[in-house]
């Protein structure tokens, strides 16, 4: 259930979600970053709401159903709050 606690401010229903970011021009990314609150700032002492496994795809437009896989990643909940992931392909 979505709530206003730190780390749950953009909750997805279920265990999967999708996000599409539309940019004003074509880019060639070299890395992606993902940031989540650290366990020390979480009211419950854990960050189970943080994404774990995620994939990034490049699309030519927002209506394209299948894009080019740029990488598959794992967010380390015990690592730094801000983590960088290089493009793999």
C-alpha positions in Angstrom: 0.0 0.0 0.0 1.4 3.4 -0.9 2.1 5.6 2.1 4.2 8.7 3.0 7.0 6.9 4.9 10.5 7.4 3.5 11.3 4.8 0.9 7.6 4.2 0.0 6.8 7.5 -1.6 6.4 6.0 -5.1 5.0 2.5 -4.4 4.2 0.1 -7.2 1.3 -2.3 -6.8 2.7 -5.8 -6.8 6.3 -6.9 -7.2 6.9 -5.4 -10.7 6.6 -2.0 -12.2 7.6 0.0 -15.3 8.8 3.5 -15.9 9.2 5.3 -19.2 11.2 8.5 -19.3 10.8 10.6 -22.5 13.7 12.9 -23.4 13.6 15.8 -25.7 16.4 14.4 -27.9 18.2 11.2 -28.6 21.0 10.3 -26.2 23.6 7.5 -25.9 23.8 6.8 -22.1 27.0 5.4 -20.5 25.6 4.7 -17.1 22.5 4.9 -14.9 22.1 5.8 -11.2 19.5 4.6 -8.7 19.1 6.2 -5.3 17.0 5.0 -2.3 17.1 6.0 1.3 19.6 4.2 3.5 18.4 1.7 6.1 19.5 4.1 8.8 16.9 6.6 7.7 14.1 4.1 7.3 11.4 4.1 10.1 11.4 0.3 10.0 15.2 -0.2 9.8 14.9 -1.9 6.4 14.5 -0.9 2.8 12.5 -3.8 1.4 10.7 -1.3 -0.9 13.9 -0.6 -2.8 14.2 -2.1 -6.3 16.3 -5.2 -6.4 16.6 -6.6 -9.9 16.0 -4.2 -12.7 16.6 -3.9 -16.5 17.0 -0.8 -18.6 15.9 -0.6 -22.2 16.4 2.0 -24.8 13.4 3.0 -26.9 13.2 5.0 -30.1 9.8 6.3 -29.0 7.3 5.9 -26.1 5.0 3.6 -28.2 7.7 1.1 -29.0 6.9 -2.2 -27.2 10.3 -3.8 -27.3 13.5 -1.8 -26.9 17.2 -2.5 -26.9 18.4 -4.0 -23.6 21.1 -1.7 -22.2 21.7 -3.8 -19.1 20.3 -5.9 -16.2 21.3 -4.8 -12.7 20.9 -5.5 -9.0 20.6 -2.7 -6.4 22.6 -3.6 -3.3 20.4 -2.8 -0.3 23.5 -3.0 1.9 25.5 -0.7 -0.3 25.6 3.1 -0.7 22.2 4.8 -1.2 23.2 6.2 -4.6 24.5 3.5 -6.9 25.8 3.7 -10.5 25.4 1.1 -13.1 27.3 1.2 -16.4 25.6 0.4 -19.7 26.4 -3.2 -20.4 25.6 -3.3 -24.2 
